[in-house]
Amino acid sequence: MKKTTGRLESIVRAGILICLATCFCISWTCSVLNRLPIQEILGTISETTIRFNASRRNGTSEPLSQLGNTVPIVTPVGLNNVTDMIEQDTDTPRPQVTDLNKDPLTSALDKLPWIRLRNFLPNFFTMSANVSTNSYRDAVSVYVHYNKAAGTTTKNCMLKTLPKFHKRVWHVLTDCVRVSLKKHYVFDALMGDYSFGVCDDLSRPCSYFTFLRDPYERTVSSYSYCRRARTDQLCRALDPWKVSINEWAVHQGSFFFRQLLFNPKFCNGFKEYYKRNVVKNDMYLQTPFWFREKVILLHLLSKDEYNALTQFVLEHFEKWFAFVGLTSEYDLSLQLMGAVFDVPFQNECRGMHDNFSGAYTNIVVNTTFKDASRTRVNSVMIERLKADKLVNEALSADYQIYLKAVKIFEKQKLKFLNTSS
């Protein structure tokens, strides 16, 4: 009996010691992680890529061993060496073999079939001749939030105004939460970065609208914003303090164009193109979904397919969006939006400007511009972006969409003013 008791006591003591040792290890690990800077915690491919590409452009031969020890969160399947890995963060599709029996557009649509949208209302001002005005008022309205293009202002305007007119607003679709939407859920408005395409999941009539901004201006704004908001999903894949504005532009690329290609399948599918590593010190346990989608598209589409999809989007853009607003004419855009959905947004939200990027005082182009006005610094940075071939290529799809949107807006404005007079 005494022997048995002694053995039990030994086992208990051993268990207590193991627990104490485990607790100590966990505590020590947490204390170390808490001291790590955010870029080390979120380590991504992007920073290493940009430094390597910059060294190549500058004609230097910086060895890969000196590019840093960032730990990538994502590792696309099929990469054979370090060079392949670090070169993936561009906005130019990697060479792929398009099906020779199909044209590039057919091949691309076979890969991304959800882009053939089924449920939408065409532009209210230019293409609604055969659609009842009440259809827009009664349909679910979906705001496609283009980051750094008056998004916070527009969402707050909707949240302030729509309930007053008995419109039920669903939560913001900021990631793959839209996969949980069901046809029987009751709401009248949706909003978010990942909202385009959600109408096809609903049984009610549905319409999309958005606000766009010059992609070059938007890049400068996101660069400034992300230096102050490192935990925002827009900012986490790369530290803007460690790269130039041009490198940041290439990293973000044609952001809105990719939003129009999004589908929840990018959240957990395409594993042949994307493999997620569970990094021990990754506090978010995931890369931002927009960056995951970008990596997948670079390996999924050929350059011809990418260009064909760009033209497909341009051809369907006016049909897909019931209304397109511009940040450069925001108050007028609110008036037009009110006419579409029969809600006085302009009266309720006139003069609202939330989440401005603020003065660009934290961006020093060089010492000459330390005391320059925000407008001057902004224009200098935009000129620098437009002079860079890689930046122009990265922003090409978004810039083409923006120019298309400007033409649509002018037609909307003309029709609205003629109707109002």
Sequence and secondary structure as in RCSB ss.txt:
>XXXX:A:sequence
MKKTTGRLESIVRAGILICLATCFCISWTCSVLNRLPIQEILGTISETTIRFNASRRNGTSEPLSQLGNTVPIVT
PVGLNNVTDMIEQDTDTPRPQVTDLNKDPLTSALDKLPWIRLRNFLPNFFTMSANVSTNSYRDAVSVYVHYNKAA
GTTTKNCMLKTLPKFHKRVWHVLTDCVRVSLKKHYVFDALMGDYSFGVCDDLSRPCSYFTFLRDPYERTVSSYSY
CRRARTDQLCRALDPWKVSINEWAVHQGSFFFRQLLFNPKFCNGFKEYYKRNVVKNDMYLQTPFWFREKVILLHL
LSKDEYNALTQFVLEHFEKWFAFVGLTSEYDLSLQLMGAVFDVPFQNECRGMHDNFSGAYTNIVVNTTFKDASRT
RVNSVMIERLKADKLVNEALSADYQIYLKAVKIFEKQKLKFLNTSS
>XXXX:A:secstr
 HHHHHHHHHHHHHHHHHHHHHHHHHHHHHHHHHTS HHHHS  HHHHHHHHHHHHHTT    GGGS     SB 
 TT  SHHHHHTT SSS       TTS HHHHHHHHSGGGS  S    TTTS TTS HHHHHHSEEEEE  TTSS
HHHHHHHHHHHGGGGT  B     SGGGGG  TT   SEEEETT TTGGGG SS EEEEEEE  HHHHHHHHHHH
HTT TTSTTTTTS GGGS HHHHHHHH SHHHHHHH  THHHH  TTT  B   TT TTSS  HHHHHHHHHHHH
S HHHHHHHHHHHHHHHHHHEEEEEEGGGHHHHHHHHHHHHT  HHHHHTT   S    GGG  S GGGTT  HH
HHHHHHHHHHHT HHHHHHTHHHHHHHHHHHHHHHHHHHHHHHHH 
